[in-house]
Amino acid sequence: MTQQTTPLLNLIALSADEMKSFVQGLGWPRYRTNQILRWLYQHRVLDIEAMTNLSKADRARLQEVATIHRMLSSPQKIATDGTGKFVWNLEDGLAVETVLIPEGHRRTLCLSSQVGCTLDCGFCLTAEMGLKRSLRAHEIVGQVLNVQTSLPEREHLTSLVFMGMGEPLVNFEPLAEAIQRLTNIEWGLGFSPRRITVSTAGWIPRFPDIRRLGVNLAISLNATTNEQRARLMPAVNGRYDLSALLEACRHYTQFSERPLTFEYVLLAGVNDSPEDAKRLVSLLSRIRCKVNLIPFNEFPGNPFRRPAPDVIETFQGIVRNKGLDVFLRKSRGDDVLGACGQLGRSASEVLSQTTTNKRRTLPIYAQS
């Protein structure tokens, strides 16, 4: 009869409170908690033996019951503009994507919060996957740890945006835990909440919670009438229509010192007319905000198209002339499907390959 062994505990998967309980369970002093957390997040170690302010005996004891495991990456894809796309292989055979956007001395990391997405926005490639599952807090933070480790020694991530795969506010508890680890100064990564932006398609019930985290909030709007939004974003608009969303945004800014950002994907012949631009200004007139215009990033199989440059310029000009701060977001990484709305194809390929490999093994097990 074979003796079953207890699986090693993955230290990076523990919250600060769980780490405290774990340390107490080993009979160690409380200060050990922050020591271990600093090694994980500030030094980014992957080997318990590297925790040199623990005694040899303590390190040996820790290795008996625990390990450090972060996600592994497929080879990074580099776009012609220098944008990097990482595809992380998760323990259950799924995969998720992260995008690193360099611009001058700045390094912006676009993070994912789910494998796939629970929503069905028609202009987003991730939506075609459906939702496979939500990411856990350590899988969210792991994207940051791994990318920072991959950078040259003098380069650092300057801002984090939750604009990758998934709807972050649907996965709020792991998101909030991840943000705690990212912003903690004593043992965490020490990011300023002002350098973190969370984007939502409009999951209103979590607006008060995200405000309490102190990070920036961006709203994916993309329409100027309820009918438009119902066609483009049916799942979220069916729950919280345009009028409810705008009222929630007005309420949000009354209790937040920071303005909102509205993201507006421009789709040729759909929401890019001068009338749309005027309606957009009217809708946002009583909300402290800025607007990011995102010309649609095309991908194979999608019927929408990117507007012509003169149409984009006209739309932006109307909004700007009415007094709103409006910016044109440059497409980055579109040649490796790394631009806004293009994530998911590489992750789907990993999933498909994993599923195929599993199918291939079935006859072997059937013969045993």
C-alpha positions, 0 to 999 in steps of 0.5 A, spaced: 500 500 500 503 506 497 503 512 502 500 518 500 504 525 501 501 531 502 501 536 496 506 542 498 503 549 499 504 554 494 506 560 498 505 565 493 497 563 493 497 565 500 494 572 502 497 576 508 492 573 513 493 566 510 500 567 511 500 569 518 496 563 520 501 558 516 507 561 520 503 561 526 502 553 525 509 552 524 510 555 531 514 561 528 514 568 531 509 573 527 515 577 524 516 571 519 510 573 516 512 579 513 519 576 512 517 571 507 512 576 504 518 580 502 521 575 499 515 573 495 513 580 492 519 585 493 525 580 491 521 575 487 524 569 489 522 562 486 527 558 491 526 558 499 533 557 499 534 564 497 530 566 503 537 568 507 534 571 513 531 565 515 536 560 518 538 554 515 533 549 519 527 554 518 528 554 510 529 546 511 522 546 515 519 550 510 521 546 504 518 540 507 511 543 507 511 549 502 514 551 495 513 557 490 510 556 484 508 562 479 505 561 472 510 559 466 510 563 459 510 561 452 515 565 448 513 572 448 511 575 442 514 582 440 510 586 435 514 591 430 512 597 435 516 593 441 509 591 444 510 584 448 505 579 449 505 574 454 501 567 454 501 564 461 500 557 462 496 555 468 496 549 472 489 546 469 491 547 462 488 554 461 492 560 458 491 567 459 494 573 456 498 579 458 501 585 454 507 590 456 507 596 452 513 600 452 513 608 451 519 612 452 521 611 459 514 608 461 512 601 461 505 599 462 502 592 463 495 590 461 493 585 466 487 579 465 482 578 470 479 572 467 480 566 462 475 568 457 470 573 459 463 572 462 460 578 457 459 578 450 461 585 447 461 584 439 467 588 438 472 584 443 476 577 441 476 575 448 468 574 448 468 569 443 472 564 448 466 565 453 468 564 460 473 559 462 474 561 469 476 567 473 483 568 475 485 567 483 489 573 486 496 570 485 495 568 478 493 576 477 499 578 481 503 573 478 503 576 471 506 582 474 511 579 478 513 575 472 514 581 467 518 585 472 523 579 472 523 579 465 525 586 464 532 589 464 535 591 471 534 598 470 527 598 467 520 598 472 513 597 470 510 604 471 503 603 471 498 597 471 491 597 467 486 591 468 484 592 461 486 585 458 482 578 458 475 578 462 471 583 466 475 585 473 469 587 477 465 580 476 471 577 479 472 582 484 474 579 491 480 576 487 481 583 484 481 586 491 486 581 494 491 582 488 491 590 488 492 589 496 498 585 494 500 590 489 499 596 493 502 594 500 508 598 501 511 594 507 512 587 504 508 588 497 510 591 490 508 598 493 505 600 487 501 607 488 493 606 487 494 612 482 498 608 477 493 602 477 486 603 473 481 598 473 476 598 466 469 595 467 464 594 461 459 597 467 458 592 472 455 597 477 454 594 483 461 594 484 462 601 483 463 603 491 467 597 492 472 599 487 472 606 489 474 604 496 480 601 493 483 608 491 485 606 484 482 609 477 476 607 474 475 606 466 468 605 463 467 602 457 462 606 454 462 605 446 455 607 445 451 614 445 444 610 445 441 605 449 439 601 442 446 601 440 449 599 447 444 593 447 447 591 440 454 592 441 454 589 449 448 585 450 450 582 456 452 588 461 447 592 458 441 587 459 443 588 466 445 595 467 442 599 461 445 606 459 441 611 463 443 606 469 450 606 468 451 614 467 447 615 473 452 610 477 457 614 474 455 621 476 454 618 483 461 615 483 464 622 481 460 625 487 464 621 492 471 620 488 476 625 488 478 622 481 475 623 475 472 617 471 475 615 464 470 613 459 473 608 453 469 609 446 471 604 441 470 607 434 466 602 429 466 604 422 458 606 420 456 604 427 458 609 432 462 614 429 458 619 426 458 627 428 451 625 431 454 620 436 460 625 437 454 630 439 450 625 443 457 623 447 458 630 449 451 631 452 451 624 455 457 626 459 456 633 460 455 633 468 460 627 469 468 629 471 471 625 466 476 624 460 475 620 454 479 615 450 477 614 443 480 607 441 479 606 433 477 599 432 483 594 432 480 589 427 481 581 427 479 575 423 472 573 423 469 580 426 464 584 421 466 590 424 471 595 421 476 601 423 473 608 421 477 612 416 482 617 419 478 623 417 472 620 420 476 619 427 479 626 426 472 629 425 469 625 431 475 627 436 474 634 434 467 635 435 468 632 442 474 637 444 470 643 441 465 642 446 470 642 452 471 635 454 478 632 454 479 627 449 485 623 447 486 618 441 489 611 443 494 609 439 493 601 437 499 598 440 501 590 438 496 589 433 500 585 429 501 580 434 493 580 436 496 584 442 492 591 441 485 593 445 480 588 444 484 583 440 486 578 446 484 571 447 486 568 440 493 565 443 490 563 449 484 559 445 490 556 441 493 553 448 487 551 450 485 547 444 492 544 444 491 541 451 484 539 449 487 535 443 493 532 447 488 529 452 484 526 447 490 523 444 491 520 451 484 517 451 486 510 447 492 509 451 488 509 458 482 505 455 487 499 453 489 499 460 
